[in-house]
Amino acid sequence: MKAFLKHLLLFGPLFALTLQADPLIEESIPVIDMELYDNPFKRAAFIEQFTDALHKIGFCAIVNTKVNIEALESGYQASRQFFKSSKEKKLEIYAPHLNGQRGLSLSEIAQGKNKFDYKEFFHVGRDKNLWPRWMDLRTPTENLIHHLDEYSEKLQVALSVFMEQPEDYLKKMTENGECILRSLYYPKNPSPGQFWAAAHTDIDLFTILPMSTEEGLEVLHEGKWIRVKVPKDAFIINCGDMLENLSNGYFKSSVHRVVSQPDKERFSIVYFVHPKYRDRLDPLPSCIRLTGGMQRFPDAAGLDMLAHRLVEIGLASEELKAFDAQSGYMEKIEDLVARGVASPAVEKTHNVWQKIQANKSP
C-alpha cells in the first residue's frame, strides 16, 4: 500500500456529455466581495453568502481577492508560452504511464463516450512534477500555486465554520493534500457540436478558477444552462464531489461545461483543492441535520472516491482497479441505493458502475 500511495498521482474530473441544445438562460452566478471576509465584523456575512451560493448553485464569483496579480500574470504567460510552442517541445513532459496526472495531456474523454474534449492541458502538483528543459515553467507555476494555497485557506475557514468544525478542519486535510494545478489550452474551431470541455463535475473539495482569456463556461442549474459572466479579475469558485459528499449534499457539485467560441482560442488555469488520500469524507453530522436527517452519501476516504472515479473514466491501472474492488466504496453506494436513500449523485455513480459491469460481461 505504501508503494501504491507513493506512486499514485492525482485526481481528475468526471466527464458526462450533455447536449448543447439544452435551454440557456442569460443570468450569472452570485458575486461576493472578499473584503467582507477580511473585516472581522463582516466575516459572518461572507460565510453566509459564500456557503449559500455553493448550496444553491454550487458556483460563485469572488472579487477583491488580493491575490498577487503579478503571480497570476506570470503563470498565464508561462502557460501560453508552453502551449504555443511546437508539439515536439510540449511532448517533453508527456508521460502517458502517469495517466495524465502529471505533465501534458493531449485531451481527455467524457465518461462512457468515445469523443475527446477539444483541449490540451498539463498538471502540476506539489511534488513528482515534470518540467520542460527548454523554458522555465516551474518558477511561475510553483509561485502561483503558493499564492492560490494562501488564498484557498480563507475559503476553507469559511466552509469549516459553517459545517460546525474547527477553523482549521479543512486546512489539516489540504495543507499536505493532493492539490493540483491544471493549465488548459482550448484551440480554435472544434468540429460542429464538439465542446471545448464536455459537461462534468469536479472530484475535489472545491476548485478555484482565477481567470480565463475567453468566455465559454456554463453551469447547469435547475435544468437550464447559465452562461457565466463575472466582473474582471473575479475568481470563480465551485464545489466539487468530495465537498458534496462531506456535506451530505448540502453543497452542490454542479455540472458545468466550456462551450467553444467562434474563431477564438482560450487559456485558463484551475486549481483543484484536494484532501490527503486517507482523509475521511464521511458526511458530517451537522450536514446530515441540515439535509433532512438522513445520510444520503457514502462513508469514504479521499482515495476511495479517487480510485472509483478513475475506474469510471478508464484511467485506472490494474493496481488501482484492484484497490477499488476491495475498498468497499461501491458496496456502501449499493446499500444506500437499495434502501432508497441515495442522493441523485450517488444513484448516478451506481448507474455508471452497472453499465461498466455490463460491458465486462461476455
HELIX and SHEET records of a PDB file:
HELIX    1   1 LYS A    2  HIS A    7  1                                   6    
HELIX    2   2 GLU A   35  ASP A   38  1                                   4    
HELIX    3   3 ARG A   43  LYS A   56  1                                  14    
HELIX    4   4 ILE A   69  PHE A   83  1                                  15    
HELIX    5   5 LYS A   87  LYS A   90  1                                   4    
HELIX    6   6 LEU A   91  ILE A   93  5                                   3    
HELIX    7   7 PRO A   96  LEU A   98  5                                   3    
HELIX    8   8 ARG A  138  PHE A  162  1                                  25    
HELIX    9   9 TYR A  169  THR A  174  1                                   6    
HELIX   10  10 ASP A  241  LEU A  246  1                                   6    
HELIX   11  11 PRO A  285  LEU A  290  1                                   6    
HELIX   12  12 GLY A  302  GLU A  312  1                                  11    
HELIX   13  13 GLU A  318  SER A  327  1                                  10    
HELIX   14  14 TYR A  329  ALA A  338  1                                  10    
HELIX   15  15 PRO A  344  LYS A  360  1                                  17    
SHEET    1   A 6 LEU A  14  PHE A  15  0                                        
SHEET    2   A 6 ALA A 197  THR A 201 -1                                        
SHEET    3   A 6 HIS A 256  VAL A 258 -1                                        
SHEET    4   A 6 LEU A 217  HIS A 221 -1                                        
SHEET    5   A 6 LYS A 224  ARG A 227 -1                                        
SHEET    6   A 6 LEU A  24  ILE A  25  1                                        
SHEET    1   B 8 VAL A  31  ASP A  33  0                                        
SHEET    2   B 8 PHE A  59  VAL A  63  1                                        
SHEET    3   B 8 PHE A 235  CYS A 239 -1                                        
SHEET    4   B 8 PHE A 206  SER A 212 -1                                        
SHEET    5   B 8 ARG A 266  VAL A 273 -1                                        
SHEET    6   B 8 ILE A 180  TYR A 186 -1                                        
SHEET    7   B 8 GLU A 120  VAL A 124 -1                                        
SHEET    8   B 8 GLY A 103  SER A 105 -1                                        
END                                                                             
